[in-house]
Amino acid sequence: MPLACVRIGTIINNTDVNPAQGGKLVQAAGTLTKILRKNPLQVSNPSHGAKKLSKAGQRSWLGRRAVVRGVAMIPVDHPHVERSKSSGNNGRCSLTPWGKPCKSGN
């Protein structure tokens, strides 16, 4: 349905950018778009990404897990771990679990 036929204030889902291209915006379950003006289309909650989190626990409440660097893990968990600082790596570069070079690009 063209935007010209929709009333202002209508809540819609699966909005397309160009006609006959298929839905590109607001596709996920539970998301919605509210028609504020006829041209251009504006999302109803533009300040959503600007919200400041007051403590680290709020990230986990929102389902955003902490990211741990590979070099901070133990050798069995990640290929970027330095095996031992004192023994050196004998000229070998870091490898992926499949044996391909990584991190250094060699």
C-alpha positions, 0 to 999 in steps of 0.5 A: 500500500502506498504511503499516500493512502495511509493515515497519519498516526497509523502503526505499520510493520515491514516498511519498504524504502522504494516501492515494489522492492519489498520490506527492508525496515522494521521487520523483526517481531515486535517492532513497529513504525508510526506514520508521523509525516507523509514524507519522509518516513521517520521511525517513532523512537529515534532516541533509543540508541542514545540511552546511557547505561548506568552500570555494567549489569544493565548490559546483561539485563538487555541480553548483551553479553560481555566480550572477552579478548582472545589473548586473555583466555587460556590456550585451550579456549582460543587460538590468539592466546600466547602460549608462554611469554618466557618460552617464546613461540619459536617463530610460529604465528597464531593459527586458526583452529583449522591451521590457517594463519591469523592475526599476523596475516602471514 
